[in-house]
Amino acid sequence: MTSSPIARFYDAFAAGYHLLYADWEASVARQGAALDTLIRDRLGDRAAEVLDCACGIGTQAIGLAGRGHRVTGTDISPVAAGRAAVEAARFGLDLPIATADMRQLPFSDGCFDVVVCADNALPHLLTPGDVLAALGEMRRVLRPGGLLLLTTRPYDELRRSRPSSTPPQTTEREGRRSVVFQLWQWHEDGERYDLELFQLLRDDAGQWRVDAHRSTYWALTRAQSSGYAEEAGFTGAAWREPADNGFFQPVLIALRP
């Protein structure tokens, strides 16, 4: 599975993923706090067994581990997963990490209280069968009463406006500036789009180097995501807005019965 286009996209992008954020460490803390509040509101004020099934370089997993949860991270990209392990150690956290496809999770049934699938990871899957396979695996590894936290871009609005690009994100880190932006090409179906992510990085000589990374996404509406979650066996699907919960994307909350 690690030779898939999704894995190759994140293998190539892992070293610079933090540049999507103006301050990655601050984002780790902020996102961890927002997700922690959602977990404790639903499951009580206790540490939970959490699986981050698309952990990337560890943004949400490290944030939650820092709030006291027992977190396991998996990602389809071995390079991203490897960096997550390094970053967790830098934060002084015990965070088991493995390479795995969310459609085939390497865990026994019912071993987690919470599954997190954040930062627009699910929309990399382009067919109903793949989406249902991933959600079915998330449900399988949850205990009865377990919690799913799924976050995506606000695709209801984006499918109406069909933007062709994102604003540039400028970051300065260790004296070096970088610029990140995306170009989007929408498919004729109005639901899927090809993304080109450009990173402009200044080298030691002061010259700009351009790295480009390409992938395809399915812009799932909230109704589609909720419907697939219910079809996969979740109940009580409801959305929480960034203004309400502090997370930077809308969050779908659902329960395993």
N, C-alpha and C positions, 0 to 999 in steps of 0.2 A: 504494500500500500504506500510505502514511503517514496515510490517513484512516480506518484500521481502528480498531475499539474499543480494541485493545491500544495502538496509538500514541496515541490520545487520552487514555487512562488515564495513560500516562507523560509525555505533554506537560504535562498538568495537575499532575502530581505531582513533576516534575523539580526544581523550586525547593526543595522541602522534603524530598527523598529522604534526605538525610544525617541527618535527624532520626529515622530508623529505628534509628540507632546512638547509643549514649551518647556515643561519641567517634569520629566518622567517620574522622579522620586516623589514629588508632590502629588502627582496623579495616582501613583500606587497607594499612597495614604488616603487620598480623598475617595477613590473608588472602593477601597477596602472598607472604609467607614460606612459608605452608602449601602453596600451589600450586607455588611454586618448588621445594620439596622433592620433591613428587610428580613434577614434570617431570624434574628432574635424576636422580632414582632410576631413571626409565625410559629416559631418552635420554642420560644421561651428564652430566658436569659441564661444561656449555657453555651459552652463550646460544642460545636457540631462536627461530625465527620463529613468533610466536604470533598467532592471531586470537581475539579476544574477540567472539563474534558476538551478544552481548546485553549490551553494555558498560554500559548505563545511564549514570550520571554518572561512571563510570570507576573504581569501587571496586576491582575485581580487575585491570583493565587497568593502572591507575596503579601498583598494588602490584607487578605483574610487571615493568613497565618499570623500576621503581625497583630491581629485583633484577638488572637487566642484560639482560633479554630484549628482543628487537625486536618490539614489540607493535603490532598494528593493531586498532582498535576499530570495531565497527558496532553500530547499534541501530535498531530500527524507529521510535523516537521522535526526530524531528529536534531537539526541544527538549532531551531528555536527552543526545543526542550532542553538541549544541552546548555544553552545560555540561561534559561530559567533556573537550572540547578546552580550555575555559577552565581547568578544574581541573588538567589535565596541565601546561599552561603555568605555572600557579602553583607546581607542584611542580618546575618547571625541566626537564620531560621532553619529548622528541620522541615524540609519540604520534599518528600519523595516525588520523583519525576520519571515518567516513562514515555516512550514513543508509541502512540496508538491512534488509530482511526476511530472517530466517534461512532462510526457505524458498526464497530466490532471492538467493544471495550474489554480489556483483559481482566475482568473482575467477576467474582461470583455474584449471585443474585442477592439483592437486598443488603448491601454492605455500607451504604452511605445515607446520611440524613439529608444531604443537599447535593444537587448537581448544578453547577454553574456552566453555562455556555454563553460567553459574553463577547462583546466587541465585534458583533456582526459576523460571527463564525459560521452559523448555520446557513446563511445565504450563499456560501460557497457551493452548497449542494444544489444541483440544477434540476432535479426531477422529484416528483412526489414520492417515488419509491425510495430514493436516497434520504430524503428528509424524514420519512416515516421510519426508515431503518435506524437512523440516528436517534430520533426521539424514542423509539422502542427500546433501544439500548439504555438510554438515560433512565427510562422508567424501570427497566429490569434491575438496574444496580441500586435503585432507591429502596429503602425500607418502606413498608406501609406507613402512610402519613408523611412521607418524605416530600421535599420541596424542590421544584425546578425553578431556576432563575435563568431566563433566556433574554438576551438583549440584542437588538438590531438597530440599524439606522431607522429614522422615521420615514419608512417607505411609502406610506399613504400620501404624504405631502410630496415626496420626491417623484413618485410616479405621475402626479399631476403636473409638476413643473418640469420634469425631465431635464435636469441640469446637465450641462456638457463639461463642467469642471468644478473643482473645489477651490476655495481661496487658498493662497499660499500660506504655509506655516513656517515662520522664521524662528530658528533656535540658535542660541549661542551657547556652546559648551566647551569648557577648557580653552577659551580664547578662539574657537573656530566657529564660524557661522555656517548654517545650512538652511536650505529652503526645500520644502516638500509640498508638492501639489499633485492633483489627480486630473486626468482627462477621462470622460465617460462617453462611450458610444452605445446608445440604446439599440436593442434589437427590434425587429419589426413587431414582435409580440407585445411590446410595451412593458414587459416585465423583467427581462434580463438585460444586462449591459456588460460590455467589455470595459475594463478599467486599465488604464496605464498610470502607474504611480512613478513620478519622477522625483529623484533626490539630487539636489545640487549641493555638492560638498567642496569646500575650499581646501586645497592641499597645502603642503608645507611651503610651496613656492608662491602661494597666493592665487593660484589658478583654480578655476571651477571645474570639477569633474561631475559628469552627469551619469547617474545610474537609473535605469528604467526597469520596472517590474510590471508584469501583465497578468491579469486574471479575469475571470468572469463571475458575476454574481446574479442571483435571482432576488429581485426586489420584492420580497414577500410582504404583503400587507398584514396588518394586525389580524384581520379576519382570517386570512390564510394561515398564519402562524398558529393562532388559537385553534382553528379547525383541525390542523394536523396534530397539534398536541392532544386534543380531545380524541381524535381518531386513534392515536397511539396509546390511549388509555389513561390520560391525565384528566383531572376534574378541576372545576373552579377556576378556569383560566381567566385572568384579569390583568390589565395593563396598569403600570405605574409610570407617571410622567417624570421627566428630569426635574421639573420645578418642584415636584412633591417629594422626591426621594434623594435628590442630590447626585444621582448617577448621570453620566453624560449622555446616555441613550435611553429610550423607552425600555422598560423591563416587563417582560411577561412572567407572571407568577402563576404556577399551577402545582397541583398536588397529586402524588400517587395515592389512590384510594387504599 
